Amino acid sequence: MKIIALTILLFISQSSLSEDETSIFDFTLLAPKSKKIKLQQYKGKALLIINIATRCGYTGQLDDIEKLYQKYQKEGLRVIGIPSNDFGGQTPESNQEVVEMCRIKYGASFPISKKVIVLGKNK
C-alpha cells in the first residue's frame, strides 16, 4: 500500500503548546449539510488529515486510505478528509458531490468536511 506525501499525519500533543498558541483541536470543520466536525473529539487519537482533490492523479489513494482507516480504526486511528479547490481547480464539484464521489467510488467512510479555502486572503 503506497500513500505518498499528499497526506499529512499529525500527532499533536496539547502539552507542547504554550498558552497563546492554537491547537488543531481548537478548530471545528463543517461537513456538508452543516454538521460540525469538532476536532476536540480526536484528542488522544492518531489523526490523519488528508487533502482531497477529486480530479487529481492521486485521488485513487482514497481507496488505500480507507483500507488503512479500517485496519487501524480500533487502535485509535482517525481520518478526516478536507477538500479544497485551491490547487489547480482540482475539486470543482459541490460539497455534497465531493462526499458522494468519495463514498461511492472509493468507499470512504471517514468524515469529509466542506471544501476549505487554504490560499489567499480568505484562508
GIHUJO-V49737 format. One record per residue. RES is the residue in one letter. SS is DSSP state (hx for helix, st for strand, lp for the rest). Layout:
BEGIN
res=RES ss=SS
res=RES ss=SS
END
This chain:
BEGIN
res=M ss=lp
res=K ss=lp
res=I ss=lp
res=I ss=lp
res=A ss=lp
res=L ss=lp
res=T ss=st
res=I ss=st
res=L ss=st
res=L ss=st
res=F ss=lp
res=I ss=lp
res=S ss=lp
res=Q ss=hx
res=S ss=hx
res=S ss=hx
res=L ss=lp
res=S ss=lp
res=E ss=lp
res=D ss=lp
res=E ss=lp
res=T ss=lp
res=S ss=lp
res=I ss=hx
res=F ss=hx
res=D ss=hx
res=F ss=lp
res=T ss=st
res=L ss=st
res=L ss=st
res=A ss=st
res=P ss=hx
res=K ss=hx
res=S ss=hx
res=K ss=lp
res=K ss=st
res=I ss=st
res=K ss=st
res=L ss=hx
res=Q ss=hx
res=Q ss=hx
res=Y ss=hx
res=K ss=lp
res=G ss=lp
res=K ss=lp
res=A ss=st
res=L ss=st
res=L ss=st
res=I ss=st
res=I ss=st
res=N ss=st
res=I ss=st
res=A ss=lp
res=T ss=lp
res=R ss=lp
res=C ss=lp
res=G ss=lp
res=Y ss=lp
res=T ss=lp
res=G ss=lp
res=Q ss=hx
res=L ss=hx
res=D ss=hx
res=D ss=hx
res=I ss=hx
res=E ss=hx
res=K ss=hx
res=L ss=hx
res=Y ss=hx
res=Q ss=hx
res=K ss=hx
res=Y ss=hx
res=Q ss=hx
res=K ss=hx
res=E ss=hx
res=G ss=lp
res=L ss=st
res=R ss=st
res=V ss=st
res=I ss=st
res=G ss=st
res=I ss=st
res=P ss=st
res=S ss=lp
res=N ss=lp
res=D ss=lp
res=F ss=lp
res=G ss=lp
res=G ss=lp
res=Q ss=lp
res=T ss=lp
res=P ss=lp
res=E ss=lp
res=S ss=lp
res=N ss=hx
res=Q ss=hx
res=E ss=hx
res=V ss=hx
res=V ss=hx
res=E ss=hx
res=M ss=hx
res=C ss=hx
res=R ss=hx
res=I ss=hx
res=K ss=hx
res=Y ss=hx
res=G ss=lp
res=A ss=lp
res=S ss=lp
res=F ss=lp
res=P ss=st
res=I ss=st
res=S ss=st
res=K ss=lp
res=K ss=lp
res=V ss=lp
res=I ss=lp
res=V ss=lp
res=L ss=lp
res=G ss=lp
res=K ss=lp
res=N ss=lp
res=K ss=lp
END
